[in-house]
Amino acid sequence: MSQQDDRPHVDRADLEWCHESVQGVSRTFALTVDVLDEPMASHICIGYLLCRVADTVEDASDIPPDAQADILRAYDAALDPDDGTEIEAFTDAVEPYLPPDGEMNEDWRVVEEAPRVVRTFEALPDDVREAVRPPVRELVQGMAMFVERYADEGGLRIQSPEELEEYCYYAAGTVGNLITNLVTRDDLTAERRSRLYDTAEEFGLLLQLVNISKDVHDDYTAENNVYLPEEWLAEEGVSQEEILAEENESAVSSVVRRTAEHAASFLDDAETYLETVPLRNGNTLAAWAIPFLLSVGTLRELLSNPEDAISAKGVKVSRKEVFAVVAAMTGGPVERDALADLRTEIFARPYHQAASTAD
């Protein structure tokens, strides 16, 4: 019997739980999973949850930085097939910091159930695990490194645009590589494979920089993290500890705009990625075009009203626009060369308004 035959089969209940959990932790990523076909839907779902465990720990402002780093290192060791550390070492380390049952949200439920996620992952085919594991571990290691780097501050304080890109690579560029590893397991021309890997990280950086640009208020108040580079804030005469002060609204808004413009510099590469990605093994254009186009809409709102990013109001596209984008991408066949026109339309005005006018 082969090694693959010796492996446990994916437990149906565990797999269903993973799909239900994605719906709870990320509405945006749930849209992606929903419009993928099998087996890619499950592979991406499980890969995302593996990343989400680390992301939740890294964002927890009530865990001391040294403990955060130790917990993340234990998680990485549990994911290393050559280490011998069991996932229970991670759950034992994080258990003292789990919220009580009455305060347990979906993110922390996934952390608590990390053994279930890892068990489901370990039952996947060898080539899938080999595609997913390295970028997940790189993400975990990068988050541990950043937590250790800013342990004395008690929260991240990004210093320069170069460091911002470094952080975004670990948080999201690695996810771009995870996706690419999964979709390139079959034969591809060297040119196409190269184009995918040349733009995969940029696709992830675009999405992460958009999130950082729009979530300035919540990142600081809920997680004690400041991703707006200190270098850019200093040019405006503002310290990172004063980004929400009313008198600094105009200055900080200009840095939000600058960060959003930096995010927009990755749009072309992200579009190239979508025009190149193979559509097989359950992969679909809609799965990645939807977050891409919603990021375009969010950039439009950010550049129009950057001050909203530093208020409790926040920046987001409307539910109507989300529905319109999803409908456009799932209502019938969409050719890759239509993405450029869709991007232009959405950047100009909310897509549901453009669609209504066209009708």
C-alpha positions as CSV (number, residue, x, y, z in Angstrom):
1,M,0.0,0.0,0.0
2,S,1.4,3.5,-0.9
3,Q,2.0,6.3,1.5
4,Q,-1.0,8.1,0.1
5,D,-3.2,5.1,0.7
6,D,-2.0,5.0,4.4
7,R,-3.1,8.6,4.9
8,P,-6.4,9.3,6.6
9,H,-9.3,10.5,4.4
10,V,-10.6,14.0,5.0
11,D,-13.4,13.8,7.6
12,R,-16.6,15.2,6.0
13,A,-17.7,16.8,9.3
14,D,-14.3,18.5,9.7
15,L,-14.4,19.8,6.1
16,E,-17.9,21.1,6.5
17,W,-16.9,22.9,9.7
18,C,-13.9,24.5,7.9
19,H,-16.3,25.9,5.2
20,E,-18.7,27.2,7.8
21,S,-15.9,28.8,9.7
22,V,-14.6,30.7,6.7
23,Q,-18.1,32.2,6.4
24,G,-17.7,33.5,10.0
25,V,-14.2,34.9,9.9
26,S,-14.1,36.7,6.6
27,R,-17.1,37.7,4.4
28,T,-14.7,38.8,1.6
29,F,-12.8,35.5,1.5
30,A,-16.0,33.5,1.9
31,L,-17.1,35.1,-1.4
32,T,-13.9,33.7,-3.0
33,V,-14.5,30.2,-1.6
34,D,-18.1,30.2,-2.6
35,V,-17.3,30.8,-6.3
36,L,-14.5,28.3,-6.5
37,D,-15.4,24.7,-7.5
38,E,-14.1,21.6,-5.9
39,P,-11.4,20.5,-5.1
40,M,-9.9,24.1,-5.2
41,A,-12.7,25.5,-2.9
42,S,-11.7,23.1,-0.1
43,H,-7.9,23.5,-0.7
44,I,-8.1,27.3,-0.5
45,C,-10.6,27.2,2.4
46,I,-8.2,25.1,4.5
47,G,-5.1,27.0,3.5
48,Y,-6.8,30.3,4.5
49,L,-7.8,28.9,7.9
50,L,-4.3,27.8,8.6
51,C,-3.2,31.4,7.9
52,R,-6.1,32.9,9.9
53,V,-5.0,31.1,13.1
54,A,-1.7,33.0,13.0
55,D,-3.3,36.2,12.0
56,T,-5.6,36.2,14.9
57,V,-2.8,35.6,17.4
58,E,-0.7,38.3,15.8
59,D,-3.5,40.8,16.0
60,A,-4.3,40.1,19.7
61,S,-3.3,43.2,21.6
62,D,-4.0,41.6,25.0
63,I,-1.3,38.9,24.5
64,P,2.1,40.1,25.7
65,P,4.5,40.3,22.6
66,D,6.9,37.7,24.0
67,A,4.0,35.2,24.5
68,Q,2.7,36.0,21.0
69,A,6.0,35.2,19.5
70,D,6.3,31.9,21.5
71,I,2.8,30.9,20.5
72,L,3.5,31.6,16.8
73,R,6.8,29.7,16.9
74,A,4.9,26.7,18.5
75,Y,2.4,26.9,15.6
76,D,5.2,27.0,13.0
77,A,6.9,24.0,14.7
78,A,3.6,22.1,14.6
79,L,3.3,22.7,10.9
80,D,6.9,21.5,10.2
81,P,6.7,17.8,9.2
82,D,10.3,17.3,10.3
83,D,10.0,18.9,13.8
84,G,7.8,16.3,15.6
85,T,6.0,19.0,17.6
86,E,2.2,18.3,17.8
87,I,-0.4,20.9,17.3
88,E,-1.4,20.4,20.9
89,A,1.8,22.3,21.9
90,F,0.3,25.3,20.1
91,T,-3.2,25.0,21.7
92,D,-1.6,24.5,25.2
93,A,0.4,27.7,24.6
94,V,-2.5,29.8,23.4
95,E,-5.2,28.4,25.8
96,P,-4.5,30.9,28.6
97,Y,-5.4,33.7,26.2
98,L,-8.6,32.3,24.7
99,P,-11.6,34.4,25.4
100,P,-14.2,32.9,27.7
101,D,-17.1,31.0,26.0
102,G,-19.4,34.0,26.3
103,E,-16.9,36.2,24.5
104,M,-15.6,33.7,21.9
105,N,-15.9,35.1,18.4
106,E,-15.5,33.2,15.1
107,D,-11.8,34.1,14.8
108,W,-10.9,32.7,18.2
109,R,-13.0,29.6,17.7
110,V,-10.8,28.8,14.7
111,V,-7.7,29.3,16.9
112,E,-9.2,27.0,19.6
113,E,-10.1,24.4,16.9
114,A,-6.6,24.6,15.2
115,P,-6.1,20.8,15.7
116,R,-9.2,20.3,13.6
117,V,-7.9,22.6,10.8
118,V,-4.5,20.9,10.9
119,R,-6.1,17.4,10.9
120,T,-8.1,18.3,7.9
121,F,-5.0,19.7,6.2
122,E,-2.9,16.7,6.9
123,A,-5.5,14.4,5.2
124,L,-5.2,16.3,1.9
125,P,-3.2,14.8,-1.0
126,D,0.6,15.1,-0.9
127,D,0.9,17.6,-3.7
128,V,-1.7,19.9,-2.1
129,R,0.1,19.9,1.2
130,E,3.4,20.5,-0.5
131,A,1.9,23.6,-2.2
132,V,0.2,25.0,0.9
133,R,2.7,24.3,3.7
134,P,5.7,26.5,2.8
135,P,3.9,29.8,2.2
136,V,1.8,29.3,5.4
137,R,4.9,28.7,7.4
138,E,6.6,31.7,5.9
139,L,3.6,33.8,6.9
140,V,3.7,32.5,10.4
141,Q,7.5,33.0,10.7
142,G,7.1,36.6,9.3
143,M,4.4,37.5,11.8
144,A,6.5,36.1,14.7
145,M,9.5,38.2,13.5
146,F,7.4,41.4,13.4
147,V,5.9,40.8,16.8
148,E,9.5,40.3,18.2
149,R,10.7,43.4,16.3
150,Y,8.2,45.6,18.1
151,A,7.9,43.8,21.4
152,D,8.9,46.9,23.4
153,E,6.2,49.0,21.7
154,G,3.4,46.5,22.4
155,G,2.1,46.8,18.9
156,L,3.5,47.2,15.4
157,R,4.9,50.6,14.4
158,I,5.9,50.4,10.7
159,Q,8.8,52.8,10.1
160,S,9.2,53.0,6.3
161,P,7.4,52.2,3.0
162,E,10.0,49.4,2.5
163,E,9.1,47.9,5.9
164,L,5.4,48.2,5.0
165,E,6.0,46.2,1.9
166,E,8.0,43.6,3.9
167,Y,5.1,43.2,6.3
168,C,2.5,43.0,3.5
169,Y,4.6,40.3,1.8
170,Y,4.5,38.1,4.9
171,A,0.8,38.8,5.6
172,A,-0.5,38.5,2.0
173,G,2.2,38.0,-0.6
174,T,2.7,34.6,0.9
175,V,-1.0,33.9,0.3
176,G,-0.5,34.9,-3.3
177,N,2.3,32.3,-3.6
178,L,0.0,29.7,-1.9
179,I,-2.6,30.2,-4.5
180,T,-0.1,30.1,-7.3
181,N,1.5,26.9,-5.9
182,L,-1.9,25.3,-6.0
183,V,-2.8,26.4,-9.6
184,T,0.6,25.5,-11.1
185,R,0.7,21.8,-10.0
186,D,0.0,20.8,-13.6
187,D,2.1,21.4,-16.6
188,L,2.5,25.0,-17.7
189,T,4.8,26.7,-20.1
190,A,7.8,28.2,-18.4
191,E,6.8,31.7,-19.6
192,R,3.3,31.4,-18.1
193,R,4.6,30.0,-14.8
194,S,7.2,32.8,-14.6
195,R,4.5,35.5,-15.2
196,L,2.4,34.0,-12.5
197,Y,5.1,34.0,-9.9
198,D,6.3,37.4,-11.0
199,T,2.9,38.9,-10.2
200,A,1.5,36.6,-7.4
201,E,3.1,38.6,-4.5
202,E,1.9,41.9,-6.0
203,F,-1.7,40.6,-6.1
204,G,-1.4,39.9,-2.4
205,L,0.3,43.2,-1.7
206,L,-2.5,45.1,-3.4
207,L,-5.2,43.5,-1.3
208,Q,-3.2,44.0,2.0
209,L,-2.3,47.6,1.3
210,V,-5.9,48.4,0.6
211,N,-6.9,46.9,3.9
212,I,-4.2,48.8,5.7
213,S,-5.2,52.0,4.1
214,K,-8.9,51.7,5.0
215,D,-8.5,50.3,8.5
216,V,-6.3,52.9,10.2
217,H,-8.7,53.6,12.9
218,D,-9.6,50.1,13.8
219,D,-6.0,48.8,13.6
220,Y,-4.9,51.4,16.2
221,T,-7.9,51.3,18.5
222,A,-8.5,47.5,18.5
223,E,-5.0,46.1,17.9
224,N,-2.6,48.9,18.8
225,N,-0.9,48.6,15.4
226,V,0.1,51.5,13.1
227,Y,0.9,50.5,9.6
228,L,1.1,54.0,8.1
229,P,4.9,54.5,7.8
230,E,6.5,56.7,10.5
231,E,8.6,58.2,7.7
232,W,5.6,59.5,5.8
233,L,3.8,60.7,9.0
234,A,7.0,62.5,10.1
235,E,7.0,64.4,6.8
236,E,3.5,65.7,7.8
237,G,4.6,66.5,11.4
238,V,2.6,63.8,13.0
239,S,3.7,61.0,15.4
240,Q,2.3,57.5,15.1
241,E,0.7,57.9,18.6
242,E,-1.3,60.9,17.4
243,I,-2.8,59.6,14.2
244,L,-6.3,59.9,15.5
245,A,-6.0,63.3,17.0
246,E,-8.6,65.7,15.6
247,E,-6.1,68.4,14.8
248,N,-4.1,65.9,12.7
249,E,-6.9,64.8,10.4
250,S,-5.7,66.6,7.3
251,A,-2.1,65.5,7.7
252,V,-2.9,61.9,8.4
253,S,-5.5,61.8,5.6
254,S,-2.7,62.8,3.2
255,V,-0.7,59.8,4.4
256,V,-3.7,57.5,4.0
257,R,-4.0,58.8,0.4
258,R,-0.3,58.2,-0.2
259,T,-0.6,54.7,1.1
260,A,-3.7,54.1,-1.1
261,E,-1.8,55.4,-4.1
262,H,1.0,53.0,-3.3
263,A,-1.6,50.2,-3.2
264,A,-2.9,51.3,-6.6
265,S,0.6,50.9,-8.1
266,F,0.1,47.1,-7.9
267,L,-3.1,47.1,-9.9
268,D,-1.5,46.4,-13.2
269,D,0.5,43.4,-11.9
270,A,-2.6,42.1,-10.1
271,E,-4.6,42.3,-13.3
272,T,-1.9,40.5,-15.2
273,Y,-2.0,37.8,-12.6
274,L,-5.8,37.4,-13.2
275,E,-5.3,37.3,-16.9
276,T,-2.7,34.5,-16.6
277,V,-4.0,32.2,-13.8
278,P,-5.0,28.7,-14.9
279,L,-8.7,27.9,-14.6
280,R,-8.7,24.2,-13.7
281,N,-8.9,21.9,-10.8
282,G,-11.9,23.9,-9.6
283,N,-10.2,27.3,-10.0
284,T,-12.4,30.1,-11.4
285,L,-11.7,33.6,-12.6
286,A,-14.5,35.0,-10.4
287,A,-12.8,33.8,-7.2
288,W,-9.9,36.2,-7.6
289,A,-11.5,38.9,-9.8
290,I,-14.2,39.6,-7.1
291,P,-11.6,40.7,-4.4
292,F,-9.6,42.5,-7.1
293,L,-12.5,44.5,-8.3
294,L,-13.7,45.2,-4.7
295,S,-10.3,46.5,-3.9
296,V,-10.6,48.9,-6.9
297,G,-13.9,50.1,-5.5
298,T,-12.3,50.6,-2.1
299,L,-9.4,52.5,-3.6
300,R,-11.9,54.8,-5.3
301,E,-13.5,55.5,-1.9
302,L,-10.2,55.9,-0.2
303,L,-8.9,58.4,-2.7
304,S,-12.1,60.4,-2.5
305,N,-12.5,60.4,1.3
306,P,-9.2,59.4,3.0
307,E,-10.3,61.0,6.2
308,D,-12.9,58.2,6.7
309,A,-10.1,55.7,7.3
310,I,-9.1,57.5,10.5
311,S,-12.7,57.7,11.9
312,A,-14.9,55.0,13.3
313,K,-17.0,55.3,10.1
314,G,-14.3,53.5,8.1
315,V,-14.0,53.1,4.4
316,K,-15.9,50.4,2.5
317,V,-17.9,49.8,-0.7
318,S,-21.6,49.5,-0.3
319,R,-23.4,46.2,0.0
320,K,-25.2,47.1,-3.3
321,E,-21.9,47.4,-5.1
322,V,-20.6,44.1,-3.7
323,F,-23.7,42.4,-4.9
324,A,-23.4,44.0,-8.3
325,V,-19.7,42.9,-8.7
326,V,-20.5,39.4,-7.6
327,A,-23.4,39.2,-10.0
328,A,-21.3,40.5,-12.9
329,M,-18.6,37.8,-12.2
330,T,-21.0,34.9,-11.6
331,G,-24.0,35.6,-13.8
332,G,-22.4,34.2,-16.9
333,P,-19.1,33.7,-18.6
334,V,-16.7,36.6,-18.2
335,E,-13.7,36.9,-20.5
336,R,-10.4,37.8,-19.0
337,D,-10.1,40.8,-21.3
338,A,-13.2,42.3,-19.8
339,L,-11.3,42.9,-16.5
340,A,-9.6,46.0,-17.7
341,D,-13.0,47.6,-18.6
342,L,-14.6,46.5,-15.3
343,R,-11.6,48.0,-13.4
344,T,-12.0,51.3,-15.3
345,E,-15.8,51.4,-14.6
346,I,-15.5,50.6,-10.9
347,F,-12.7,53.1,-10.4
348,A,-14.8,55.8,-11.9
349,R,-18.0,55.2,-9.8
350,P,-19.8,52.5,-7.8
351,Y,-20.5,49.6,-10.1
352,H,-24.2,49.2,-9.3
353,Q,-24.7,52.8,-10.4
354,A,-22.8,52.2,-13.6
355,A,-24.8,49.0,-14.3
356,S,-28.1,50.8,-13.6
357,T,-27.1,53.6,-16.1
358,A,-26.2,51.1,-18.7
359,D,-29.5,49.3,-18.3
